[in-house]
Amino acid sequence: MMLKIAIFAFSVVVLVTAITYRDCVPHEGNRVVSVSKLEVTPDVITFPGTFNVSVTLTFNREVKEPFVDFELIRYFLGFPLKLPCSGSSVVGTCKDIPICWLFERSLNDTDPAHYDSYGHKLERLMNATTGHFWKCPIQKQTVVVENAPFNLTEISPLIHLLANGDYKITVFAKENKTGPIIGCIEVNATIGGESTGSIFG
């Protein structure tokens, strides 16, 4: 959505992030997926700009039909506010997202206009680090990504201002829609900083 309520003059938006994570599988006996490392550098990320991701992800057996639930919470004046699912973009608190469908949608999208979308960037990153595109079923494996670069496109100071705050993102992995949770990671992130440009009312 374009909010034409201000005229923006800016050179770059600065995003300061603080990220922590923890494993949140409710029953250890159901664990299939685990994250043993998650790091994002540098601490100060600029839009546009590049940040690096390091992650170690282990599947201890084959997963035929994985689904995920996303829970996105933003804290407002100290109170948690669960953000709703945005629909086709799968951003927000979304349930029963078929991972196989996401893989196939990304691989089948050959529109040149979408080449720089974040989905395709992630696809190319995984191909470069693992040597293959992800597909279902997901095989037993350990995926190690070290300092993989991820490019960010420019955002406006207003969008940046609205995004500032404390967030909790929880990802629950399931083998099917009704199955038990086989993997879970909770990420806490603080987003803040200031624009190098100006906002004129």
C-alpha positions as CSV (number, residue, x, y, z in Angstrom):
1,M,0.0,0.0,0.0
2,M,1.3,3.4,-0.9
3,L,0.6,6.1,1.7
4,K,0.8,9.4,-0.1
5,I,0.6,11.5,3.1
6,A,4.2,12.9,3.1
7,I,7.1,13.8,0.8
8,F,10.2,11.8,1.7
9,A,13.8,13.0,1.1
10,F,16.2,10.3,2.2
11,S,19.4,8.6,1.2
12,V,19.3,5.4,3.2
13,V,17.3,3.8,6.1
14,V,19.3,2.3,9.0
15,L,17.9,-0.7,10.8
16,V,19.4,-1.7,14.1
17,T,18.6,-5.2,15.1
18,A,19.1,-7.4,18.2
19,I,18.3,-11.0,17.7
20,T,18.1,-13.9,20.1
21,Y,16.5,-17.4,19.6
22,R,15.6,-20.5,21.5
23,D,14.4,-24.0,20.7
24,C,10.7,-24.4,21.6
25,V,9.8,-28.0,20.8
26,P,7.2,-29.0,23.4
27,H,7.9,-32.7,23.4
28,E,11.5,-33.8,22.8
29,G,10.4,-37.3,21.7
30,N,8.7,-35.7,18.6
31,R,11.7,-33.7,17.5
32,V,12.7,-34.2,13.8
33,V,14.0,-30.7,13.0
34,S,16.4,-28.6,15.1
35,V,18.3,-25.3,14.7
36,S,21.6,-25.3,16.5
37,K,22.8,-22.0,15.2
38,L,21.3,-18.8,14.0
39,E,23.3,-15.6,13.6
40,V,22.7,-12.4,11.6
41,T,25.4,-9.8,11.0
42,P,26.2,-7.0,11.1
43,D,24.2,-5.5,14.1
44,V,23.4,-2.5,12.0
45,I,21.7,-3.2,8.7
46,T,21.0,-0.6,6.0
47,F,18.2,-0.5,3.4
48,P,19.3,-0.9,0.7
49,G,22.2,-3.1,1.8
50,T,23.4,-6.6,2.6
51,F,23.4,-8.7,5.7
52,N,24.9,-12.2,6.4
53,V,23.1,-15.2,7.8
54,S,24.7,-18.2,9.5
55,V,22.4,-21.2,10.3
56,T,22.7,-24.9,11.1
57,L,19.5,-26.8,10.5
58,T,19.2,-30.6,11.0
59,F,16.6,-33.1,9.9
60,N,17.1,-36.3,11.7
61,R,14.9,-38.3,9.3
62,E,13.0,-37.8,6.1
63,V,10.0,-35.5,6.2
64,K,7.5,-36.2,3.5
65,E,4.9,-33.5,3.8
66,P,6.0,-30.7,6.1
67,F,3.8,-27.8,7.1
68,V,4.6,-24.8,9.3
69,D,2.7,-22.4,11.4
70,F,4.0,-18.8,11.8
71,E,3.2,-16.7,14.8
72,L,4.3,-13.0,14.6
73,I,3.8,-10.9,17.7
74,R,4.7,-7.2,18.1
75,Y,4.9,-5.7,21.5
76,F,3.0,-2.4,21.8
77,L,3.5,-0.5,25.1
78,G,4.6,-3.7,26.6
79,F,1.5,-5.7,25.5
80,P,1.8,-8.5,22.9
81,L,-0.2,-7.9,19.7
82,K,-0.5,-10.8,17.3
83,L,-0.2,-9.6,13.7
84,P,-2.7,-11.3,11.3
85,C,-1.7,-13.3,8.3
86,S,-1.3,-11.3,5.1
87,G,-2.5,-14.1,2.8
88,S,-0.6,-15.1,-0.3
89,S,2.7,-13.5,0.9
90,V,2.6,-15.7,4.0
91,V,3.7,-12.9,6.4
92,G,2.2,-12.6,9.8
93,T,0.5,-15.2,12.0
94,C,-0.3,-17.9,9.4
95,K,-1.3,-21.6,10.0
96,D,-0.9,-24.8,8.0
97,I,1.5,-23.4,5.3
98,P,2.6,-26.2,3.0
99,I,6.3,-26.1,2.6
100,C,6.2,-28.3,-0.6
101,W,3.8,-25.8,-2.2
102,L,6.2,-22.9,-1.3
103,F,9.1,-24.8,-2.9
104,E,7.1,-25.5,-6.1
105,R,5.7,-22.0,-6.4
106,S,9.2,-20.5,-6.2
107,L,10.7,-23.0,-8.7
108,N,7.8,-22.6,-11.2
109,D,7.8,-18.8,-11.0
110,T,9.9,-17.9,-14.1
111,D,8.7,-14.3,-14.4
112,P,11.8,-12.1,-14.9
113,A,10.1,-9.3,-12.9
114,H,10.2,-11.5,-9.8
115,Y,13.9,-12.4,-10.1
116,D,14.8,-10.0,-7.2
117,S,12.0,-11.1,-5.0
118,Y,13.0,-12.3,-1.5
119,G,11.6,-15.7,-2.3
120,H,13.9,-16.1,-5.3
121,K,16.9,-14.7,-3.3
122,L,16.3,-17.2,-0.6
123,E,16.0,-20.0,-3.3
124,R,19.4,-19.0,-4.9
125,L,21.0,-18.7,-1.4
126,M,19.9,-22.3,-0.5
127,N,21.1,-23.6,-3.9
128,A,24.5,-22.0,-3.5
129,T,25.0,-23.3,0.1
130,T,23.5,-26.8,-0.3
131,G,24.3,-27.5,-4.0
132,H,20.6,-28.2,-4.8
133,F,17.2,-26.6,-4.8
134,W,15.0,-27.8,-1.9
135,K,12.2,-30.1,-2.8
136,C,9.9,-32.6,-1.0
137,P,10.3,-35.0,0.6
138,I,13.0,-33.3,2.6
139,Q,15.8,-35.8,3.2
140,K,17.7,-36.6,6.4
141,Q,20.4,-34.0,6.4
142,T,22.2,-31.2,8.2
143,V,22.2,-27.9,6.3
144,V,25.1,-25.5,7.3
145,V,25.0,-22.0,6.0
146,E,27.9,-19.7,6.9
147,N,27.8,-16.0,6.3
148,A,25.5,-16.2,3.4
149,P,24.8,-12.7,2.0
150,F,21.2,-11.5,1.6
151,N,20.5,-8.3,-0.2
152,L,17.8,-5.9,0.9
153,T,15.9,-3.4,-1.2
154,E,15.2,0.2,-0.3
155,I,12.3,1.0,2.0
156,S,10.9,4.4,2.9
157,P,11.5,6.1,6.3
158,L,7.8,5.9,7.0
159,I,7.7,2.1,6.6
160,H,10.9,1.9,8.7
161,L,9.3,4.1,11.4
162,L,6.2,1.9,11.5
163,A,8.3,-1.3,11.8
164,N,10.3,-0.1,14.8
165,G,9.7,-2.2,18.0
166,D,10.1,-5.5,19.7
167,Y,9.0,-8.7,18.0
168,K,8.6,-12.4,18.7
169,I,8.5,-14.8,15.7
170,T,7.7,-18.4,16.4
171,V,7.9,-21.1,13.7
172,F,6.3,-24.5,14.4
173,A,7.1,-27.4,12.0
174,K,4.6,-30.2,11.5
175,E,4.7,-33.4,9.4
176,N,1.1,-32.8,8.3
177,K,-1.7,-30.4,9.3
178,T,-2.9,-32.4,12.3
179,G,0.4,-34.0,13.3
180,P,2.5,-33.1,16.3
181,I,5.1,-30.4,16.4
182,I,8.4,-31.8,15.1
183,G,10.4,-28.6,15.3
184,C,10.1,-25.1,16.7
185,I,12.2,-22.0,16.9
186,E,11.3,-18.8,18.7
187,V,13.2,-15.7,17.6
188,N,13.1,-12.4,19.5
189,A,14.1,-9.3,17.6
190,T,14.4,-5.6,18.4
191,I,14.1,-3.3,15.4
192,G,15.0,0.3,15.7
193,G,17.3,3.1,14.5
194,E,16.9,6.2,12.5
195,S,16.7,7.4,8.9
196,T,19.5,9.4,7.5
197,G,17.0,11.5,5.6
198,S,14.1,13.7,6.5
199,I,10.3,13.5,6.6
200,F,8.3,16.5,5.6
201,G,4.6,16.7,6.4
